[in-house]
């Protein structure tokens, strides 16, 4: 029996502690919202956007997964605060790993991922089930959202026999093949946020043998109107500039190790109008429901 507490009815796939960084009012409750397909904007409560009713609820329990996600968010919020406010961010290796797991979870807990699982073909379902038997992909998705919300390290993910093996493989790929950097916008256009969170930028290129590859090169996580976390492929320097778009030598700087080798140090790299507009364009184009903006006078020309 699903309970009816208001706190758990509206379940956000983008945490409200992130959305509040895009609010324009003093109480951090509202932002400007452009609904897909409409030419005008409205002022929306963050409690009303990027959520679905009972999104993580099951027939047996309406609050267990939501509570587990909320616990992880409470642990991560102070780390996000550093990335939003500080000019140099110092993280322990444990904090860094926890944040990376959280970013993977943000990508996994979305509406888009849920839809992909529910629309999966029979051969793909067989890969996840490990055999010919049919499985409920929505249940599999929900179960793994719950399991990942309890993980704080890659060891936790790999060591949990209940986490689906293919999902383990995807998270390990992101963990091993991407590094994290922080961008800070300059100019008169702010970063936007949409329901496609993160926005994944794919690179497509034709190889000498005539075949094409299409692989993710960026994961864009807007965390405020002025800053964005980005996961960048380790192979970015081998990606043609026409595909990579961003300047990997000047902008995409990963963390440095502290002199005593006990911490990682992140500094925001400045990005200017052309690149901010390009990233916003990707975010807007991939939105299914809408786009949030803090300052209506600093919105992208693509809105």
C-alpha positions as CSV (number, residue, x, y, z in Angstrom):
1,X,0.0,0.0,0.0
2,X,1.6,3.3,-1.1
3,X,1.6,5.9,1.7
4,X,0.4,9.4,0.9
5,X,2.8,11.7,2.8
6,X,3.4,14.8,0.7
7,X,7.1,14.6,1.4
8,X,7.4,11.4,-0.6
9,X,4.7,11.9,-3.2
10,X,6.9,14.2,-5.3
11,X,10.2,12.4,-5.9
12,X,12.9,14.3,-7.7
13,X,15.3,12.8,-10.1
14,X,17.4,15.9,-9.9
15,X,17.9,16.7,-6.2
16,X,16.4,19.9,-4.9
17,X,19.7,20.9,-3.3
18,X,21.1,21.3,-6.8
19,X,18.0,23.0,-8.2
20,X,18.0,25.6,-5.5
21,X,21.3,26.9,-6.9
22,X,19.4,28.1,-9.9
23,X,16.7,29.9,-7.9
24,X,16.2,33.6,-8.4
25,X,14.4,34.4,-5.1
26,X,15.9,34.9,-1.7
27,X,14.2,31.8,-0.2
28,X,15.6,29.6,-3.0
29,X,12.2,28.2,-4.0
30,X,11.6,29.4,-7.5
31,X,13.4,29.6,-10.9
32,X,12.5,30.6,-14.4
33,X,11.3,27.7,-16.4
34,X,11.0,27.2,-20.2
35,X,8.7,24.3,-21.0
36,X,9.6,22.3,-24.1
37,X,7.5,23.4,-27.1
38,X,6.5,26.8,-25.6
39,X,8.0,30.1,-26.4
40,X,7.4,31.8,-23.0
41,X,8.7,31.2,-19.5
42,X,7.0,30.9,-16.1
43,X,8.2,31.1,-12.6
44,X,8.2,27.6,-11.0
45,X,8.7,26.2,-7.6
46,X,11.6,23.7,-7.6
47,X,9.3,21.3,-5.8
48,X,7.2,21.2,-8.9
49,X,9.8,20.4,-11.6
50,X,12.2,17.6,-12.5
51,X,10.2,15.1,-10.4
52,X,7.4,12.6,-10.8
53,X,4.9,11.4,-8.3
54,X,6.0,8.1,-6.6
55,X,8.9,7.9,-9.1
56,X,11.0,5.6,-6.9
57,X,8.1,3.9,-5.1
58,X,7.3,0.2,-5.2
59,X,4.1,-1.6,-4.5
60,X,5.7,-2.8,-1.2
61,X,7.3,0.5,0.0
62,X,6.8,4.1,-1.1
63,X,9.7,5.6,1.0
64,X,12.6,3.2,1.2
65,X,14.4,4.1,-2.0
66,X,13.6,7.8,-1.6
67,X,15.0,7.8,1.9
68,X,18.2,6.1,0.8
69,X,18.7,8.6,-2.0
70,X,18.0,11.5,0.5
71,X,20.7,10.1,2.8
72,X,23.3,10.0,0.1
73,X,22.3,13.5,-1.1
74,X,22.8,14.8,2.5
75,X,26.3,13.4,2.5
76,X,27.2,14.9,-0.9
77,X,25.6,18.4,-0.5
78,X,28.6,19.8,1.5
79,X,31.0,18.6,-1.3
80,X,28.8,20.3,-3.9
81,X,28.9,23.5,-1.7
82,X,32.7,23.5,-2.0
83,X,32.5,23.2,-5.8
84,X,30.0,26.1,-6.0
85,X,31.7,28.5,-3.6
86,X,35.4,27.8,-3.3
87,X,38.2,28.9,-5.6
88,X,40.3,25.9,-4.7
89,X,38.5,22.7,-3.7
90,X,40.3,20.1,-1.7
91,X,38.9,16.6,-1.5
92,X,40.2,13.5,0.2
93,X,40.4,10.5,-2.1
94,X,37.4,9.0,-0.3
95,X,35.4,12.2,-0.9
96,X,36.4,12.2,-4.6
97,X,35.3,8.6,-5.0
98,X,32.1,9.1,-3.2
99,X,31.3,12.1,-5.5
100,X,32.1,10.1,-8.6
101,X,29.7,7.3,-7.5
102,X,27.0,9.9,-6.8
103,X,27.5,11.4,-10.3
104,X,27.0,7.9,-11.8
105,X,23.9,7.5,-9.7
106,X,22.5,10.9,-10.9
107,X,22.9,9.6,-14.5
108,X,21.2,6.3,-13.6
109,X,18.2,7.5,-11.6
110,X,16.7,9.7,-14.4
111,X,13.5,9.5,-16.3
112,X,15.5,8.9,-19.5
113,X,17.3,5.9,-18.1
114,X,14.0,4.5,-16.8
115,X,12.4,4.8,-20.2
116,X,15.4,3.1,-21.8
117,X,15.1,0.2,-19.5
118,X,11.3,-0.1,-20.0
119,X,11.7,0.1,-23.8
120,X,14.5,-2.4,-24.1
121,X,14.4,-5.1,-26.7
122,X,14.2,-8.8,-25.9
123,X,17.8,-9.5,-26.8
124,X,18.9,-6.6,-24.6
125,X,16.8,-7.9,-21.7
126,X,18.4,-11.2,-22.1
127,X,21.8,-9.6,-21.6
128,X,20.7,-8.1,-18.3
129,X,18.9,-11.3,-17.1
130,X,21.8,-13.5,-18.2
131,X,19.6,-15.9,-20.0
132,X,16.4,-16.3,-22.1
133,X,14.0,-15.7,-19.3
134,X,11.9,-12.5,-19.2
135,X,12.5,-10.0,-16.4
136,X,10.7,-6.9,-15.3
137,X,13.1,-4.1,-16.4
138,X,11.4,-1.5,-14.3
139,X,11.9,-3.6,-11.2
140,X,15.5,-4.2,-12.2
141,X,16.1,-0.4,-12.6
142,X,14.4,0.4,-9.3
143,X,16.3,-2.3,-7.5
144,X,19.7,-1.1,-8.8
145,X,18.8,2.6,-8.1
146,X,18.3,1.5,-4.5
147,X,21.5,-0.6,-4.4
148,X,23.7,2.1,-5.9
149,X,22.2,4.7,-3.5
150,X,23.9,2.6,-0.7
151,X,27.3,2.5,-2.4
152,X,30.0,5.0,-1.5
153,X,33.0,3.6,-3.4
154,X,33.7,1.5,-6.5
155,X,34.6,-1.3,-4.2
156,X,31.0,-1.1,-2.8
157,X,29.6,-1.3,-6.3
158,X,31.8,-4.2,-7.4
159,X,31.5,-6.1,-4.1
160,X,27.7,-6.1,-4.0
161,X,26.5,-9.4,-5.7
162,X,23.0,-7.9,-6.1
163,X,24.1,-5.1,-8.4
164,X,23.5,-6.1,-12.0
165,X,26.8,-7.1,-13.7
166,X,26.2,-5.0,-16.8
167,X,25.4,-2.0,-14.6
168,X,28.7,-2.6,-12.7
169,X,30.5,-2.6,-16.0
170,X,29.0,0.7,-17.1
171,X,29.9,2.4,-13.8
172,X,33.4,1.0,-13.9
173,X,33.8,2.4,-17.5
174,X,32.8,5.8,-16.3
175,X,35.0,5.6,-13.3
176,X,38.1,4.5,-15.1
177,X,37.7,6.2,-18.5
178,X,36.6,9.7,-17.4
179,X,38.2,12.4,-15.2
180,X,36.3,15.2,-13.5
181,X,36.9,18.9,-13.9
182,X,35.1,22.1,-12.9
183,X,34.1,25.0,-15.2
184,X,33.2,28.5,-14.3
185,X,31.3,30.7,-16.8
186,X,32.4,34.2,-17.8
187,X,30.3,36.6,-19.8
188,X,26.6,37.5,-19.8
189,X,25.0,34.1,-20.2
190,X,24.5,31.7,-17.3
191,X,24.6,27.9,-17.3
192,X,21.1,26.3,-17.6
193,X,19.7,23.1,-16.2
194,X,17.3,20.7,-17.9
195,X,15.6,17.4,-17.2
196,X,18.3,15.7,-19.2
197,X,20.8,15.4,-16.3
198,X,23.5,14.9,-17.0
199,X,23.6,15.9,-20.7
200,X,25.9,13.4,-22.5
201,X,27.8,14.8,-25.4
202,X,28.8,12.1,-28.0
203,X,31.6,12.3,-30.4
204,X,31.2,10.8,-33.9
205,X,34.1,10.3,-36.2
206,X,34.9,8.2,-39.2
207,X,37.9,5.8,-38.7
208,X,40.5,5.0,-41.5
209,X,38.7,1.7,-42.1
210,X,35.5,3.5,-43.0
211,X,33.7,2.6,-39.8
212,X,32.3,5.2,-37.5
213,X,32.5,5.4,-33.7
214,X,30.0,7.2,-31.5
215,X,31.2,7.4,-27.9
216,X,30.5,9.7,-25.0
217,X,33.2,12.3,-24.5
218,X,31.5,14.6,-22.0
219,X,29.0,14.3,-19.2
220,X,27.7,17.9,-18.3
221,X,26.4,18.4,-14.7
222,X,25.3,22.0,-14.2
223,X,25.6,22.6,-10.4
224,X,24.8,26.4,-10.4
225,X,24.2,29.2,-12.7
226,X,28.0,29.9,-12.7
227,X,29.6,26.5,-12.4
228,X,29.4,23.1,-14.0
229,X,31.0,19.7,-13.2
230,X,32.1,17.8,-16.3
231,X,33.3,14.2,-16.7
232,X,35.7,14.2,-19.6
233,X,37.0,11.1,-21.5
234,X,40.7,10.3,-20.8
235,X,41.2,10.2,-24.5
236,X,40.1,13.8,-25.1
237,X,43.5,14.7,-26.6
238,X,43.0,12.2,-29.4
239,X,39.6,13.5,-30.3
240,X,39.6,16.0,-33.2
241,X,38.9,19.6,-32.2
242,X,35.9,19.7,-34.5
243,X,34.4,16.9,-32.4
244,X,35.7,17.9,-28.9
245,X,34.8,21.5,-29.4
246,X,36.2,22.6,-26.0
247,X,39.9,23.4,-25.7
248,X,41.3,20.4,-23.7
249,X,44.7,22.2,-23.1
250,X,43.2,25.4,-21.6
251,X,39.8,24.4,-20.2
252,X,39.5,20.7,-19.4
253,X,41.9,20.6,-16.4
254,X,41.6,17.6,-14.1
255,X,42.5,17.6,-10.4
256,X,46.0,17.9,-9.1
257,X,47.4,15.9,-6.2
258,X,48.4,17.8,-3.1
259,X,52.1,18.0,-2.2
260,X,51.6,15.5,0.6
261,X,49.6,13.2,-1.8
262,X,46.6,13.0,0.6
263,X,44.1,15.2,-1.3
264,X,43.0,16.1,-4.7
265,X,42.8,19.8,-5.6
266,X,40.3,21.2,-8.1
267,X,40.3,24.8,-9.5
268,X,37.6,26.2,-11.7
269,X,38.6,26.8,-15.3
270,X,37.1,29.8,-16.9
271,X,34.8,29.4,-20.0
272,X,33.6,32.3,-22.1
273,X,30.5,33.1,-24.0
274,X,31.0,30.9,-27.1
275,X,31.6,27.7,-25.1
276,X,28.9,28.5,-22.5
277,X,26.4,29.0,-25.3
278,X,27.5,25.7,-26.9
279,X,27.0,23.7,-23.6
280,X,23.6,25.4,-23.0
281,X,22.6,24.4,-26.6
282,X,23.4,20.8,-25.8
283,X,21.4,21.0,-22.6
284,X,18.4,22.7,-24.3
285,X,18.4,20.4,-27.3
286,X,18.3,17.2,-25.1
287,X,15.6,18.5,-22.8
288,X,12.3,16.5,-22.9
289,X,10.3,18.6,-20.5
290,X,11.9,21.9,-19.8
291,X,14.9,24.1,-19.0
292,X,15.6,26.1,-15.8
293,X,17.3,29.5,-15.7
294,X,18.2,31.6,-12.7
295,X,18.3,35.1,-14.4
296,X,15.9,35.5,-17.3
297,X,18.1,38.4,-18.6
298,X,21.1,36.0,-18.8
299,X,19.4,33.2,-20.7
300,X,20.9,31.5,-23.7
301,X,20.1,32.7,-27.2
302,X,18.9,29.2,-27.9
303,X,15.9,29.6,-25.7
